[in-house]
Every structure is written in C-alpha cells, then in structure tokens.
Amino acid sequence: MLYVGISPDKKSKPNSRANLRQRIKAMAEAKVMEIADEKGFSRSVVAEIIKQAGEVD
C-alpha cells in the first residue's frame, strides 16, 4: 500500500507536486528493481527498460 500525503504548495516549497511526482517515480523504480531481483532478471536490463520508458514521457 502506498500512502502519499498531498498538501497545497507553500511559499517556501513552491514545487511540491513536482517533488511528489519524483518521489513516486523513484519508489516505483525501486519496487520494479526489487521484483526483478526476486524473479532473477538482470538489473542492468531492467534499468535500461526503465530509462527508455522515462524517455517516452
């Protein structure tokens, strides 16, 4: 389960939505790597696939 706290931007933290997006992406990538390890996939191949998927955005 993923809990994400969302609150309005503050003057001292103007890009909280962008930061939230980056944190979610990093957490998703970490989970994909964890699953890859469990299933015996090559981390370098999985990392390359993640990189290519990010370039599509």
Order of alpha helices (4+ residues) and beta strands (2+ residues): alpha-alpha
